[in-house]
Amino acid sequence: MKKYIAALTAVLALAVAGSAAAALVPGVFDPGNTGCPVATFSNGVLHLEKNCPTPTNAAAGADITGLEGQMFTGASFTLASAGQCQGGSPRFDVVTTTGLFFFGCNNVTPTINGDGTATYAFTPSDAFNTSGVQTTITGTIQAVDVLIDVQGTADLTNIVVNGVTQVPLVGPPTSKDQCKKGGWQDFNNPTFKNQGDCVSFVASHGEKQHNK
């Protein structure tokens, strides 16, 4: 458990330095520079790898920003298969004003979907504290992450916390060309109604910021 807390401390440091807007921020904890943890997001999938023995002090995951000050009301994620749940990993780590709480995949019974994926849903009473005792999470959120620190891989989709699906922030655009050929649809920071809306944003904001 001490290893988990050490890993979480590093992830929280990244979260504090990151954007305050609601977003999923993939990253790794690798103080030994082993190169074994990998975290990427593509086509709606957060792909996590730990390619070294479980005892290695390393983890792959993502910070979930923008929830500070809220009460935890629930969370969920979907794995490519139930076989990717190993030893409570992947899990949500939630730091609140009253302590650190874990929501591991082995703490709840998943819903097996028609395509073979497995969805794990957590309520406030599904939390475990740092002593490994099941409890109900209390306090307001200071930081949240989702991670694996057990050897293996996990492919997570539909990551939801407090009713909001979490995805990385994309944008803002810094050139008009990025808005063309449907590119305007790729941005969510901010979102655009159409190509013209995106081009107008770059003309009034993006190019000025980019050229500073």
C-alpha positions in Angstrom: 0.0 0.0 0.0 2.9 2.4 0.7 3.9 1.9 -3.0 0.5 2.9 -4.1 0.6 6.1 -2.0 4.0 7.0 -3.4 2.8 6.6 -6.9 -0.3 8.6 -6.2 1.8 11.4 -4.7 3.7 11.7 -8.0 0.5 11.7 -10.0 -1.0 14.4 -7.9 2.0 16.6 -8.5 1.3 16.3 -12.2 -2.4 17.1 -11.7 -1.6 20.2 -9.7 0.6 21.4 -12.5 -1.9 20.6 -15.2 -5.0 22.2 -16.6 -7.8 23.1 -14.2 -10.3 22.3 -16.8 -12.1 19.0 -16.8 -9.9 16.5 -18.7 -8.2 13.2 -18.8 -4.4 13.6 -18.7 -2.5 10.4 -19.5 0.9 9.9 -17.8 3.3 7.5 -16.1 5.0 7.3 -12.7 8.5 5.9 -13.3 11.0 7.2 -10.7 13.5 4.5 -11.6 13.4 5.4 -15.3 12.6 1.8 -16.2 10.6 2.7 -19.3 8.1 0.0 -18.5 4.9 2.0 -17.9 3.0 3.3 -21.0 -0.1 5.5 -21.1 -1.7 6.6 -24.4 -5.1 7.8 -25.5 -6.4 7.2 -29.0 -9.8 6.7 -30.6 -11.6 6.9 -27.3 -9.3 4.2 -25.6 -7.0 4.8 -22.7 -4.3 2.2 -23.2 -2.2 1.4 -20.1 0.8 -0.9 -19.9 3.1 -2.0 -17.1 5.8 -4.1 -18.8 7.7 -5.0 -15.7 7.1 -7.1 -12.6 4.4 -5.9 -10.3 6.8 -5.1 -7.4 8.5 -2.5 -9.6 7.7 1.0 -8.3 6.0 2.2 -11.5 2.5 2.9 -12.7 0.6 4.0 -15.9 -2.5 6.0 -15.7 -4.2 9.3 -16.2 -5.0 12.3 -14.0 -8.7 13.4 -14.1 -8.8 17.2 -13.6 -11.6 19.6 -13.0 -13.3 17.8 -10.1 -11.8 19.7 -7.2 -14.2 20.7 -4.5 -16.9 18.3 -5.6 -18.3 15.4 -3.6 -17.7 12.0 -5.1 -21.0 10.6 -6.4 -19.9 7.7 -8.6 -17.5 6.5 -11.3 -17.1 3.8 -13.9 -15.0 2.5 -16.7 -15.2 -0.3 -19.2 -12.3 -2.8 -19.9 -11.8 -4.6 -23.2 -12.3 -7.8 -21.2 -12.8 -8.8 -17.5 -9.4 -10.6 -17.8 -7.7 -7.2 -17.7 -8.8 -6.7 -14.1 -5.9 -8.0 -12.0 -5.4 -7.5 -8.3 -7.6 -4.4 -8.1 -5.9 -2.8 -11.0 -7.0 -0.7 -12.9 -8.6 1.4 -10.2 -9.6 5.0 -9.4 -7.6 6.7 -6.7 -9.5 9.6 -5.1 -7.9 12.1 -2.7 -10.4 14.1 -0.7 -10.2 16.5 2.2 -10.6 13.6 4.6 -8.1 11.1 3.0 -7.2 8.7 0.2 -9.7 6.2 -1.2 -9.3 3.4 -3.7 -11.9 2.0 -6.1 -10.4 -1.2 -7.6 -11.9 -3.3 -10.4 -12.0 -6.4 -8.1 -14.1 -4.5 -5.5 -17.3 -4.7 -7.6 -19.0 -7.2 -9.9 -18.7 -6.1 -13.5 -21.5 -6.0 -16.1 -20.4 -8.1 -19.1 -21.6 -6.4 -22.2 -22.7 -8.0 -25.5 -19.3 -7.3 -27.1 -17.4 -9.0 -24.3 -16.3 -5.8 -22.7 -16.7 -5.4 -18.9 -18.1 -2.3 -17.2 -17.1 -1.6 -13.6 -19.3 0.9 -11.7 -18.5 2.4 -8.3 -20.7 4.1 -5.7 -19.4 6.1 -2.7 -19.8 3.0 -0.5 -17.5 0.9 -2.7 -14.4 2.8 -1.5 -11.5 1.2 0.4 -9.2 3.2 2.6 -5.4 2.9 3.0 -5.9 0.2 5.6 -7.7 -2.0 3.1 -11.0 -1.6 4.8 -14.2 -1.0 2.8 -15.8 2.3 3.7 -17.8 5.1 2.3 -15.8 8.0 0.8 -16.2 11.3 2.5 -15.0 14.9 2.0 -14.6 16.9 -1.1 -12.3 15.9 -4.0 -8.8 17.2 -4.2 -7.5 14.9 -7.0 -8.5 11.9 -9.0 -6.6 9.4 -11.2 -7.1 6.1 -12.8 -4.2 3.7 -13.1 -2.6 0.3 -13.3 0.4 -0.7 -11.1 0.1 -4.5 -11.7 2.1 -6.1 -14.5 -0.1 -6.3 -17.6 -2.2 -4.1 -19.9 -5.6 -2.5 -19.7 -7.7 -0.8 -22.3 -10.3 1.5 -20.8 -13.2 3.3 -22.5 -16.2 5.2 -21.2 -14.3 6.6 -18.2 -16.9 8.5 -16.2 -16.6 10.4 -12.9 -19.5 12.2 -11.3 -21.6 11.7 -14.4 -19.1 13.2 -16.8 -17.3 11.2 -19.5 -13.6 12.0 -19.2 -11.5 12.6 -22.4 -8.3 14.5 -23.0 -8.5 18.2 -23.9 -7.7 18.9 -27.6 -7.0 22.5 -28.6 -7.2 25.3 -29.0 -6.3 25.4 -32.7 -3.3 27.7 -33.5 -3.7 27.9 -37.3 -6.6 28.1 -39.8 -5.4 25.0 -41.6 -6.2 23.0 -38.5 -9.8 23.9 -38.9 -10.1 22.7 -42.5 -11.1 19.3 -43.9 -13.2 18.5 -40.8 -10.4 19.4 -38.4 -12.7 21.7 -36.5 -14.5 18.7 -35.2 -11.4 17.4 -33.4 -11.3 20.2 -30.9 -13.0 20.2 -27.5 -11.1 23.1 -25.9 -13.1 24.9 -27.1 -15.7 23.2 -29.3 -16.9 24.7 -32.6 -20.2 24.7 -34.5 -18.5 24.5 -37.9 -15.3 25.3 -39.8 -16.1 29.0 -40.0 -16.5 29.2 -36.2 -13.1 27.6 -35.8 -11.4 29.9 -38.3 -12.9 32.9 -36.6 -11.5 31.7 -33.3 -8.0 31.4 -34.7 -8.2 34.8 -36.4 -9.1 36.5 -33.1 -7.3 34.3 -30.6 -5.2 31.5 -31.8 -2.7 33.2 -34.1 -2.1 36.0 -31.5 -1.4 33.4 -28.8 0.7 31.3 -31.1 2.9 34.2 -32.1 3.7 35.4 -28.7 
